[in-house]
Amino acid sequence: MSAISRRRFLHIFAMSGGALLLGDLAGRQLGVPFVRSAALAAEPIKIGILDPLSSPYKTSSIHDVHGANVAVDLFNKRGGVLGRPVTILEADDASNPDAALKAATKFVQDDRVDVLMGTFNAECALVVSEFAKNENKLFMVTGSHLPELTGAACNSHTFVFMPHASMLAQAVVPQLVKAYGTRWFMITTSSMDGKAMAQAMVSTGLTHGVEFVGETLMPFGSTEFTSALTAAKDKRPTLVLLNLYGWDLVHALKAYTKLELAKDKIGVGGMIAGEQIGRPLGYANNAGIWGLIWDPKVNTDGSRRFIQGVVEKYSHTPTSRCYLGYAAMTQILEAIQRAGTTEAPALIRTLEGHEFDGLKEGRSYFRASDHQHVQDVLVGEAYGKELGLGHYKILATVAGDSVATVQTGVCQL
């Protein structure tokens, strides 16, 4: 055995916890190689995911985690990141900012996570964003589309993977006007996200000649929408615009179907929806027009690999929320690989301006000036199962650069 100094021995012993070194030395003495996976021996990279697992968003948030798990599995099968395995820790923020802050604090101070990710509603995203900056941790927002996250409330440590409300509105409004005309009634959840959605749709709608004939505000978590839709019908709109999310949206669509508003030539649609649209409408044709983050019919190599990974692990077609979890996690782990560290300042530098495969046909990149993910926005008409993958007929794919206008002078990183 070659000589090794006492100082060198103690240094390596401390760094390795002792076991690896002793096994190696013993193997050398006996002439038997000691083999151990470096990735298995190394301290794991920990990603803390905050999602509303017990709120009206719960179904969507489970899919967010599914997508993230698929991405982590792919990296770990290739030996991890920087020779270290990747581990996901999950916490329920319950769509409550106090719960979100408590969970984020535990992640950072007790669990020692390297990066924070997730949140669906704006109130949670805002408090975690500020906390992440104070704790010098990278935070990747996957669910909220509040424009202020890359506007007045932006900060150096937060990146937003989700298109913001104005991007979505600019893509979907022209298609809604084309299909349903310009006399609109809005039903809006009274959360910060709901109000941001309504504001973006009104601002964009007015530039396309839309007349807003009324609005009903509903508490987040509402289950009964018959009264609101009846009030909408009395205004004789050509479209009921649903600024709703999760199970609120499902309950509203069930009421829309039950009241048979389509027979009165009243259309339905909104800024954003997911795969839940087809179910309450019985997979009927003409089930509304909606903004989409991603769709399984996007035919790119990256999209096909993603679909295959989700089907193999979870036996279901991936949803748009699944896409957010997968694509955001992929960018976090690739950034760590490029930076050679999990330290936030280095990750921020490697993410700013970085262009990547966003699993869509157009460009995907993080804008350096405000950390917004600039990406294609899809618009689809909800149809039935006969379309195969997904429940939408894609009406338009709008390039991110055409709708992701910078909020000039607002974001100060």
SULJO-V532439 format. One record per backbone hydrogen bond with DSSP energy under -1.0 kcal/mol. CO is the residue of the C=O (numbers start at 1). NH is the residue of the N-H. Records with the same first field share a line. If there is no record, write none. Layout:
BEGIN
CO->NH  NH
END
This chain:
BEGIN
5->9
6->10
7->11
8->12
9->13
10->14
11->15
12->16
18->22
19->23
20->24
21->25
22->26
23->27
24->28
25->29
26->30
27->32
37->41
38->42
39->85
45->87
46->114  115
47->89
48->117
49->91
50->119
51->53  93
52->55
55->58
56->247
57->61
58->62
59->63
60->64
61->65
62->66
63->67
64->68
65->69
66->70
67->71
68->72
69->73
70->74
71->75
72->76
73->77
75->80
76->79
81->84
84->81
85->45
87->47
89->49
91->51
93->96
96->100
97->101
98->102
99->103
100->104
101->105
102->106
103->107
104->108
105->109
106->110  111
107->113
115->48
116->140
117->50
118->142
119->143
121->125
122->126
123->127
124->128
125->129
126->130
127->131
128->132
129->133
130->134
131->135
132->137
133->136
138->116
139->159
140->118
141->161
145->165
146->149
147->150
148->151  153
151->154
155->158
157->139
159->141
160->373
164->168
165->169
166->170
167->171
168->172
169->173
172->176
173->177
174->178
175->179
176->180
177->181
182->211
183->238  239
184->213
185->241
186->216
187->243
188->218
191->195
192->196
193->197
194->198
195->199
196->200
197->201
198->202
199->203
200->204
201->205
202->206
205->208  210
206->209
211->184
214->186
216->188
218->190
219->222
225->229
226->230
227->231
228->232
229->233
230->234
232->235
233->236
238->267
239->185
240->269
241->187
242->244
243->189
245->248  249
246->250
247->251
248->252
249->253
250->254
251->255
252->256
253->257
254->258
255->259
256->261
257->260
261->264  266
262->265
267->240
268->289
269->242
270->291
274->277
278->283
279->282
281->284
288->382
289->270
290->380
291->273
292->378
295->298
298->300
300->304
301->305
302->306
303->307
304->308
305->309
306->310
307->311
308->312
309->313
310->314
311->315
319->323
320->324
321->325
322->326
323->327
324->328
325->329
326->330
327->331
328->332
329->333
330->334
331->335
332->336
333->337
334->338
335->339
336->340
343->347
344->348
345->349
346->350
347->351
348->352
351->354
354->366
356->358
364->356
365->374
366->353
367->371
371->160
372->367
374->365
377->398
378->292
379->395  396
380->290
381->393
382->287
384->387
385->388
391->383
393->381
396->379
398->377
399->402
400->403  404
403->405
406->408
407->410
END
